[in-house]
Amino acid sequence: MASGQESRKELDRKAREGETVVPGGTGGKSVEAQEHLAEGRSRGGQTRREQLGQQGYSEMGKKGGLSTTDESGGERAAREGVSIDESKFTK
């Protein structure tokens, strides 16, 4: 058990230095904070998928994947002629 605690202390030290040690925990200042952030982000995505349904969630992902720092996904989709069915965004 001691090695597990030492490992967690090392991860906590890295987190306090600003390193992300838990996938999805970006921004947390401790291992525990990063775990909570990752859990909340995952749950938020699952809730959104349930609200939109699988097709709506996929369409929204397609639009988001097209966005850049210069233009939104909707603008780029229109410019490139990519079809996005926004009627699927609402259930």
C-alpha positions as CSV (number, residue, x, y, z in Angstrom):
1,M,0.0,0.0,0.0
2,A,2.9,2.3,0.7
3,S,4.0,2.3,-2.9
4,G,0.5,3.3,-4.0
5,Q,0.6,6.3,-1.6
6,E,4.1,7.3,-2.8
7,S,2.9,7.1,-6.4
8,R,-0.1,9.2,-5.7
9,K,2.1,11.8,-3.9
10,E,4.3,11.9,-6.9
11,L,1.3,12.4,-9.2
12,D,0.0,15.1,-6.8
13,R,3.4,16.9,-7.0
14,K,3.3,16.9,-10.8
15,A,-0.3,18.2,-10.8
16,R,0.6,21.0,-8.5
17,E,3.4,22.0,-11.0
18,G,0.7,22.3,-13.7
19,E,1.1,18.9,-15.4
20,T,-2.1,17.0,-16.4
21,V,-1.8,13.5,-14.7
22,V,-5.4,12.4,-15.2
23,P,-6.9,12.2,-18.7
24,G,-9.6,14.9,-19.0
25,G,-8.4,16.6,-15.8
26,T,-6.8,19.6,-17.5
27,G,-6.7,22.6,-15.1
28,G,-6.8,20.7,-11.8
29,K,-4.2,21.7,-9.3
30,S,-4.1,18.3,-7.5
31,V,-4.7,14.7,-8.5
32,E,-8.1,14.7,-6.7
33,A,-9.2,17.9,-8.5
34,Q,-8.2,16.4,-11.8
35,E,-10.1,13.3,-11.1
36,H,-13.2,15.3,-10.3
37,L,-12.9,17.4,-13.4
38,A,-12.5,14.4,-15.6
39,E,-15.5,12.7,-14.1
40,G,-17.7,15.8,-14.5
41,R,-16.6,16.3,-18.1
42,S,-17.4,12.7,-18.9
43,R,-20.8,12.8,-17.3
44,G,-21.6,16.1,-19.1
45,G,-20.8,14.5,-22.4
46,Q,-23.0,11.4,-21.6
47,T,-25.9,13.7,-20.5
48,R,-25.6,15.7,-23.8
49,R,-25.6,12.5,-25.8
50,E,-28.7,11.3,-24.0
51,Q,-30.4,14.7,-24.6
52,L,-29.6,14.8,-28.3
53,G,-29.7,11.2,-29.2
54,Q,-27.0,9.4,-31.1
55,Q,-27.6,11.1,-34.5
56,G,-27.8,14.6,-33.0
57,Y,-24.6,14.0,-31.0
58,S,-22.8,12.8,-34.2
59,E,-24.0,15.8,-36.2
60,M,-22.9,18.2,-33.5
61,G,-19.5,16.4,-33.4
62,K,-19.1,16.8,-37.2
63,K,-19.8,20.5,-36.9
64,G,-17.4,21.0,-34.0
65,G,-14.7,19.1,-35.8
66,L,-14.8,21.6,-38.6
67,S,-14.3,24.6,-36.4
68,T,-11.0,26.4,-36.4
69,T,-9.6,29.5,-34.6
70,D,-10.6,31.6,-37.6
71,E,-14.1,30.4,-38.3
72,S,-16.9,28.4,-36.6
73,G,-17.8,24.9,-37.8
74,G,-21.0,26.2,-39.3
75,E,-19.2,28.8,-41.4
76,R,-16.6,26.3,-42.6
77,A,-19.3,23.7,-43.4
78,A,-21.2,26.3,-45.5
79,R,-18.0,27.3,-47.3
80,E,-16.9,23.8,-48.0
81,G,-20.4,22.5,-48.8
82,V,-20.5,20.0,-45.9
83,S,-24.0,19.0,-45.1
84,I,-24.9,19.3,-41.4
85,D,-28.5,18.5,-40.3
86,E,-29.1,20.8,-37.4
87,S,-32.7,19.5,-37.0
88,K,-31.1,16.5,-35.3
89,F,-29.6,18.8,-32.6
90,T,-32.9,18.8,-30.7
91,K,-34.8,15.8,-29.6
